[in-house]
Amino acid sequence: MEYRRLGKAGLKLSVLSFGSWVTFKNQLDDRQADQCLGTAYDAGVNFFDNAETYAAGQSEVIMGRALKRLGFPRDSYCVSSKVFFGSRSAPLPTQRGLSRKHIMEACHQAMQRLQVDYLDLYFCHRPDPDTPIEETVRAMHDLVQQGKVLYWGTSEWPAEDIIAAHSIAHGLYLTPPSMEQPQYNLFVRQRVEQEYAPLYRDYGMGTTVWSPLASGILTGKYSRGIPADSRVNLAGYEWLKERVENEEGKQRITATDRLKSVARELDMSVTQLALAWCLKNPNVSSVILGASQLQQLRENLGALAQLAKLSAEVMQRIEKAIR
Ligand code: NDP
């Protein structure tokens, strides 16, 4: 495993991390979650990603039980949660958003579900137009002061809101955000590569990026239709299925087919090529892997060993295949 600093922070995260969106509870039970977390940890993964909203809190419950059973020393891994959407299917107005009230309560509830005394990383899962950024920055700063959160960050905030958070924190001697959690893959690049460029340069922000395989499209397995056991067939994920089946989804599947020949020549799977491509970006601190089966996770962890094959010439060929 390789470890990268979280932007300018001293924290070193494994470049491949492991998250539980969709999978924990919906596709993986306790036993399978144990196996995945154990396999990831044994490969050197030191960051496990979660959120209050995943499986309405149940994803954190499963991860908490697994961490307890597996007994990893608490100082050997990082665990995250995210606040915004709430942990219930129909949250009340006080049970969601980025108000001081919800941030404080959501943090305590996440720690309980995860069975930990502090969260290493805590993300504001989306911007909240109904809460002043100063209120959110103050609440996050207070959690840091209380030792309940070590690093706080944002997820899918516009760069201008993140810059506003930094200038508020700077002016009031509060703790600024250390990291963003944006989507990043061969098809979704603008934010990470362009919009956020000033955040790395001027504020030393790190990134933990999500959906590196575009929810599985970049594995190439959608070329012959949707596999029965895919996440897009789960109840509640019809919106994801629509994204695979619409015109843009079809184009992405075709582009992935073109990438397969590049991957074949390099003696790796297209999945590994797509993951290694994310790792080539030095502003990516950690690529969060998702897996609904242990064998998927094993294949994905193998991406790091392929990274050295992505020469400048290969990167150009990838670019050509994807355009
Ligand atoms: P990916 O884009 O990598 O998709 C993962 C899914 O693709 C798997 O669950 C599986 O789905 C399929 N897959 C993965 N590997 C393989 C393989 N080797 N062979 C075949 N199929 C494979 O990542 P996610 O979308 O899961 O995102 C990763 C993590 O990022 C999440 O767990 C979460 O922690 C975080 N995240 C954060 C968000 C945010 O807003 N901050 C939003 C979304 C995710 P299946 O088997 O069902 O087809």
Boltz pocket constraint, residues with backbone or C-beta under 6 A from the ligand:
constraints:
  - pocket:
      binder: B
      contacts: [[A, 18], [A, 19], [A, 20], [A, 21], [A, 22], [A, 23], [A, 49], [A, 50], [A, 125], [A, 155], [A, 156], [A, 181], [A, 182], [A, 209], [A, 210], [A, 211], [A, 212], [A, 213], [A, 214], [A, 215], [A, 216], [A, 217], [A, 219], [A, 221], [A, 229], [A, 230], [A, 231], [A, 232], [A, 271], [A, 288], [A, 289], [A, 290], [A, 291], [A, 292], [A, 293], [A, 295], [A, 296], [A, 297], [A, 299], [A, 300]]
      max_distance: 6.0
